[in-house]
Amino acid sequence: MTKEQLFGKLYSGKKFDDKWMRNIMGALSKQVEKFLIHQRLEKDGVMSKHLLSKEYLERHQTEWYVKQANGMIKLMESKDVKETEDYLLLALLHEELYRQSKVAQKQNGSNSPLQIADLYLDTFYSITKWRYLTELVERKLVLGGETMLEDKLKLLSSLTDNLDIPVINIYKQRIKSVNESTKENYLRLKDMVFLSFDRLALWDRKLLFFYLINHAIRLWIRGGKEILRELFQLYRQGLADGLLLHHGRLSESTYTNIITTSNSLGEFEFAKYVVDNYNNSLAPEFREDGKIWAMGHRLHKQNKTFKAIDILATHSFSSYHIVIYSKTLLIECYFDASLIDNSYFLFFNDFCEAFKKHLKRNSIMSDNRILAWYNLIKYAQKILLLALNNPPVKTEIELIRSSIDGEVYIQGKQWLDEKIEQIIKGLTV
């Protein structure tokens, strides 16, 4: 409904007044905002109690404040699993209690509210800082660059070595497993995470679960094909337990990774289940792209290459992430189509050159990520040219394999390796 139509409903017969309508809409927006805040307070009992305690302080009702604050402390300290923010609020409450003269005069020694506040603040800072540093290590692995992480890690370790906080030990192991990305370290991290899983804050559960997934993906990319089934089980569990969704939303990257993993294992029914039940968990502007891409990916993995091309090449993708992955998928499709019908080589080559131009214009991805896709295109072109020789020269293909193994940044290494093996064995799609 337009502003003009709404005005007509409110003031039938009157001439439209844009300024008046803008004032009404502005006032209505403020009322909606107040309603949303009220709804949030209704749902968040701790926040509403804390605001009430502050109101008591502002009105010099110290006894009421102390009673409210102690009730909140008792409630929060009795929780079996504390969220990280709980430690910060406990620190603030104990400090506020300390500042009340009647309370401060009665407290001394190790039971001082200020000392208790200090301990809770250390806990909050330590968990949060290890969480941030773990994510920085993860980002550095993906994007490269210098972030002086070694110095930060040494400093934080010296500050937190005397704290017995299980989640910190898990984050430490995660950082170690990133630097030494082996299956043994993955399994060690997995055991640590699930041993303490029920005692971890929800946000830490989600983050550590994603780190397990990322570790498994890297092992798969490096040739650990046996890890794919493990990765699939993680995705199944993550969806069932709600760990992969953030505020009810599934990211495009997680969605495409689940579909890729499922179809690569031939788990087409599960991939269909994800599309049917979680496509609407994508942001609205990505849903159509996600459904079309998933359909094309399934057809490609079922060796219905030409149908996949028809679907992918005729849809105009708009999501940044799915645009890149649809183009990657089309490279695979045109490659396989060329092995069946070499007249498709022209489509393949033209598409590769267009993809390069797209990457050149890209202002979102890091240079290393762009290089990874450039290398995919470069080696796909080289492999297909050799494959279309009759017969292909095995020694030249092996040289390409050696070059691929030497690349630090390369997208689709598993797929390139599979194509090399396929060509060496003289197979078509």
C-alpha positions in Angstrom: 0.0 0.0 0.0 1.4 3.4 -1.0 1.4 6.5 1.3 -1.3 8.0 -0.9 -3.6 5.0 -0.5 -3.0 4.9 3.3 -3.8 8.6 3.6 -7.0 8.0 1.6 -8.0 5.3 4.1 -7.3 7.6 7.1 -8.7 10.8 5.7 -11.3 10.0 3.2 -12.1 12.8 0.9 -9.1 15.0 1.9 -6.3 16.1 -0.4 -3.1 14.1 0.1 -0.6 15.9 2.3 2.9 14.4 2.0 4.4 16.3 5.0 1.5 15.3 7.3 1.8 11.7 6.2 5.6 11.7 6.8 5.0 13.0 10.3 2.4 10.3 11.0 4.7 7.6 9.7 7.6 8.9 11.8 5.5 8.9 14.9 4.2 5.4 14.2 7.7 4.1 13.7 8.7 5.4 17.1 5.8 3.6 18.7 6.7 0.4 16.9 10.3 0.7 18.2 9.0 1.2 21.7 6.8 -1.9 21.3 9.8 -4.0 20.1 11.9 -2.8 23.1 9.0 -3.7 25.4 8.6 -7.1 23.8 12.3 -7.7 24.2 12.2 -6.8 27.9 9.2 -9.1 28.4 11.3 -12.0 27.0 14.5 -11.2 28.7 13.9 -11.4 32.5 17.5 -10.8 33.5 17.7 -7.5 31.5 14.4 -6.2 32.8 15.4 -7.1 36.4 18.7 -5.3 35.9 17.0 -2.2 34.6 14.7 -2.3 37.5 17.6 -2.5 40.0 19.2 0.6 38.3 15.9 2.4 38.7 15.9 1.7 42.4 19.4 3.1 42.6 18.4 6.3 40.8 15.5 6.7 43.3 17.9 6.1 46.3 16.1 3.0 47.3 19.2 1.2 48.4 17.6 -1.6 50.3 15.3 -2.5 47.4 18.3 -2.4 45.1 20.4 -4.7 47.3 17.5 -7.2 47.5 16.9 -7.1 43.7 20.7 -7.4 42.9 21.2 -10.3 45.4 18.2 -12.1 43.9 19.7 -11.7 40.4 23.1 -12.9 41.5 21.6 -16.0 43.2 19.6 -16.7 40.1 22.5 -16.3 37.7 25.0 -18.2 39.8 22.6 -21.2 40.1 22.6 -21.6 36.3 24.1 -24.9 35.2 25.4 -23.3 32.0 26.3 -19.6 32.0 26.5 -17.5 28.9 29.6 -15.4 28.6 27.6 -12.2 29.1 26.4 -13.6 32.4 29.9 -13.2 33.8 30.0 -9.6 32.8 26.7 -8.8 34.4 27.7 -10.6 37.6 30.8 -8.5 37.7 28.8 -5.3 37.2 26.3 -6.3 39.9 29.0 -7.1 42.5 30.8 -3.8 41.7 27.5 -1.9 42.2 27.0 -3.7 45.5 30.5 -2.8 46.6 29.7 0.9 45.8 26.8 1.0 48.2 28.3 2.2 51.5 26.1 0.1 53.7 27.3 -3.1 51.9 31.0 -2.0 51.5 31.4 -1.5 55.2 30.2 -5.0 56.0 32.4 -6.7 53.5 36.1 -7.5 53.8 38.8 -10.0 52.9 38.2 -12.6 50.2 34.4 -12.1 50.3 34.5 -8.5 49.1 32.0 -7.8 46.3 34.9 -6.0 44.5 37.1 -9.1 44.6 34.3 -11.3 43.4 33.6 -8.8 40.6 37.2 -8.9 39.6 37.1 -12.7 39.3 34.0 -12.6 37.1 35.4 -9.8 35.0 38.6 -11.9 34.4 36.4 -14.8 33.4 34.4 -12.7 30.9 37.5 -11.1 29.4 39.4 -14.4 29.1 36.6 -16.3 27.3 35.8 -13.4 25.1 39.4 -12.7 24.2 40.2 -16.3 23.4 37.0 -16.5 21.3 38.1 -13.4 19.3 41.7 -14.6 18.8 40.5 -18.0 17.6 38.3 -16.2 15.0 41.2 -14.0 14.0 43.4 -17.1 13.5 40.5 -18.6 11.4 40.2 -15.4 9.3 44.0 -15.2 8.8 44.0 -18.8 7.4 41.3 -17.8 4.9 42.4 -14.3 4.0 46.1 -14.2 4.8 47.7 -11.0 6.1 49.6 -10.1 9.2 47.7 -9.5 12.5 50.5 -9.9 15.1 48.7 -12.9 16.5 51.7 -14.6 18.0 52.3 -11.7 20.4 48.6 -11.5 21.3 48.5 -15.2 22.0 51.6 -15.1 24.2 50.2 -12.2 26.2 46.8 -13.8 26.6 48.3 -17.1 27.7 50.3 -15.4 30.4 47.1 -13.7 31.7 44.9 -16.8 31.7 47.2 -19.7 32.5 46.0 -19.8 36.1 42.3 -19.8 35.2 40.6 -23.2 35.1 38.0 -22.5 32.4 37.3 -25.6 30.2 36.2 -23.6 27.1 39.5 -21.7 27.1 41.4 -25.0 26.8 39.2 -26.0 23.9 39.9 -22.6 22.1 43.6 -23.2 22.7 43.4 -26.6 21.1 41.5 -25.1 18.2 44.3 -22.6 17.5 46.8 -25.5 17.7 44.7 -27.6 15.3 44.6 -24.7 12.8 48.4 -24.4 12.8 48.7 -28.2 12.5 45.7 -29.2 10.5 45.8 -33.0 10.7 43.1 -35.6 11.2 44.6 -36.4 14.6 44.2 -32.8 15.8 40.7 -32.7 14.3 39.7 -35.8 16.3 41.3 -34.5 19.5 39.4 -31.2 19.1 36.2 -33.0 18.4 36.6 -35.1 21.6 37.3 -32.0 23.7 34.3 -30.2 22.3 31.7 -33.0 22.7 33.1 -34.0 26.1 32.2 -30.5 27.4 29.4 -29.7 25.0 26.5 -29.6 27.4 28.4 -27.3 29.8 29.4 -24.8 27.1 27.6 -21.5 26.5 25.3 -21.6 23.4 27.5 -19.2 21.4 30.6 -21.2 22.2 28.8 -24.4 21.1 27.9 -22.9 17.8 31.4 -21.4 17.1 33.3 -24.5 18.1 30.9 -26.6 16.0 31.6 -24.4 13.0 35.4 -24.7 13.6 35.0 -28.5 13.6 33.2 -28.2 10.2 35.9 -25.8 8.8 38.7 -28.2 9.9 36.9 -31.1 8.3 36.5 -29.1 5.1 40.2 -28.3 4.9 41.1 -32.0 5.4 38.8 -32.8 2.6 40.2 -30.2 0.3 43.7 -31.5 1.0 42.7 -34.9 -0.2 41.2 -36.5 2.9 38.3 -38.1 1.1 37.4 -40.3 4.1 36.6 -37.2 6.1 33.6 -36.4 3.8 31.3 -38.8 5.6 32.3 -37.2 8.9 31.6 -33.8 7.6 28.1 -34.9 6.4 27.3 -36.2 9.9 28.3 -32.9 11.4 26.0 -31.1 9.1 23.1 -33.4 9.9 23.7 -32.9 13.6 24.1 -29.2 13.2 20.8 -28.8 11.4 19.0 -31.1 13.9 20.3 -29.2 16.9 19.9 -25.7 15.4 23.6 -25.0 15.7 24.0 -24.0 12.1 21.3 -21.3 12.2 21.9 -17.8 13.5 18.7 -16.0 14.6 16.8 -18.5 12.4 18.9 -17.8 9.3 21.1 -20.2 7.4 24.0 -18.5 5.6 24.5 -19.0 1.9 28.0 -20.5 2.4 26.7 -23.1 4.9 23.7 -23.9 2.7 26.0 -24.5 -0.4 28.5 -26.5 1.7 25.7 -28.8 3.0 24.3 -29.4 -0.5 27.9 -29.9 -1.9 28.8 -32.4 0.8 25.5 -34.3 0.5 25.5 -34.6 -3.3 29.2 -35.5 -3.4 28.3 -38.6 -1.2 25.2 -39.4 -3.3 23.0 -38.4 -0.4 20.5 -36.8 -2.8 17.5 -37.3 -0.6 19.1 -35.4 2.3 20.1 -32.6 -0.1 16.5 -32.4 -1.2 15.3 -32.4 2.4 17.6 -29.4 3.1 16.2 -27.5 0.1 12.6 -28.3 1.0 13.0 -27.5 4.7 15.8 -24.9 5.0 15.7 -22.9 1.7 13.3 -20.5 3.4 15.9 -20.0 6.2 18.1 -18.2 3.7 17.7 -14.4 3.5 14.7 -13.7 1.2 16.8 -12.3 -1.6 18.9 -15.5 -1.8 16.1 -18.2 -1.8 15.4 -18.5 -5.5 19.2 -18.5 -6.3 19.7 -21.2 -3.6 17.0 -23.4 -5.0 18.2 -23.1 -8.6 21.8 -23.7 -7.7 21.0 -26.7 -5.6 19.0 -28.2 -8.4 21.8 -27.7 -10.9 24.4 -29.2 -8.4 22.3 -32.3 -7.9 21.8 -32.8 -11.6 25.5 -32.4 -12.2 26.4 -34.9 -9.5 23.9 -37.3 -11.1 25.8 -37.0 -14.4 22.9 -35.1 -16.0 25.3 -32.5 -17.2 23.4 -31.0 -20.0 20.2 -30.5 -17.9 22.4 -28.9 -15.2 23.8 -26.5 -17.8 20.3 -25.6 -19.1 19.2 -24.7 -15.6 22.3 -22.8 -14.4 23.1 -20.9 -17.6 19.5 -19.6 -18.0 19.1 -18.3 -14.5 20.3 -14.8 -13.6 21.9 -15.3 -10.1 22.1 -12.2 -7.9 23.6 -13.4 -4.6 27.3 -12.6 -4.5 28.2 -15.9 -2.9 26.0 -18.0 -5.2 27.1 -16.1 -8.3 30.6 -17.3 -7.7 29.6 -20.9 -6.9 27.2 -21.1 -9.8 30.0 -20.0 -12.1 32.3 -22.6 -10.5 29.7 -25.2 -11.0 29.2 -24.2 -14.7 33.0 -24.6 -15.3 32.6 -28.2 -14.1 29.6 -28.8 -16.2 31.1 -27.3 -19.4 34.3 -29.3 -18.8 32.3 -32.6 -18.5 30.1 -31.7 -21.5 33.3 -31.1 -23.5 34.6 -34.6 -22.7 31.3 -36.0 -24.1 30.9 -33.6 -27.0 34.1 -31.6 -27.9 32.0 -28.9 -29.6 31.3 -27.7 -26.0 34.9 -26.7 -25.7 34.2 -23.3 -27.2 31.4 -22.7 -24.6 33.8 -23.8 -21.9 36.6 -21.6 -23.0 34.4 -18.5 -23.5 32.9 -19.0 -20.1 36.3 -19.3 -18.5 37.4 -16.0 -20.0 34.2 -14.3 -18.9 34.7 -15.7 -15.4 38.2 -14.2 -15.3 36.8 -10.8 -16.2 34.2 -11.1 -13.5 36.9 -11.9 -10.9 39.0 -8.9 -12.2 36.0 -6.6 -11.4 35.4 -8.2 -8.0 36.0 -5.7 -5.1 34.7 -7.9 -2.3 37.0 -11.0 -2.2 40.6 -10.8 -0.9 43.4 -11.1 -3.4 44.2 -14.6 -2.2 40.6 -15.8 -2.7 40.6 -14.3 -6.2 43.9 -16.0 -6.9 42.4 -19.3 -5.8 39.6 -19.0 -8.4 42.0 -17.8 -11.1 44.1 -21.0 -10.5 41.0 -23.2 -10.8 40.2 -21.7 -14.2 43.8 -21.8 -15.4 44.3 -25.5 -14.5 40.8 -26.5 -15.8 41.7 -25.0 -19.2 45.1 -26.8 -19.3 43.7 -30.1 -18.2 40.8 -30.0 -20.8 43.2 -29.0 -23.6 45.3 -32.0 -22.9 42.3 -34.3 -22.4 41.0 -33.4 -25.9 44.3 -34.6 -27.4 43.9 -38.1 -28.8 45.3 -39.8 -26.7 46.2 -37.3 -23.9 49.9 -37.2 -23.0 50.1 -38.7 -19.5 53.4 -37.1 -18.6 52.1 -33.6 -19.3 49.0 -34.3 -17.2 51.2 -35.5 -14.3 53.2 -32.2 -14.6 50.0 -30.3 -14.2 49.1 -32.4 -11.2 52.5 -31.5 -9.6 51.9 -27.8 -10.3 48.4 -28.0 -8.7 49.9 -29.6 -5.6 52.4 -26.8 -5.3 49.7 -24.1 -5.3 48.9 -22.5 -1.9 45.7 -20.8 -3.1 43.5 -22.9 -5.3 39.8 -23.5 -5.5 38.4 -26.9 -6.4 41.6 -28.9 -5.9 39.6 -32.1 -5.2 37.6 -31.7 -8.4 40.8 -31.0 -10.5 42.4 -34.1 -9.0 39.4 -36.2 -9.9 39.4 -34.9 -13.5 43.1 -35.7 -13.8 42.5 -39.3 -12.6 39.5 -39.6 -14.9 41.6 -38.5 -17.9 44.5 -40.7 -17.1 42.2 -43.7 -17.0 40.8 -42.7 -20.3 37.3 -42.2 -19.0 34.5 -39.9 -20.0 31.8 -38.6 -17.6 
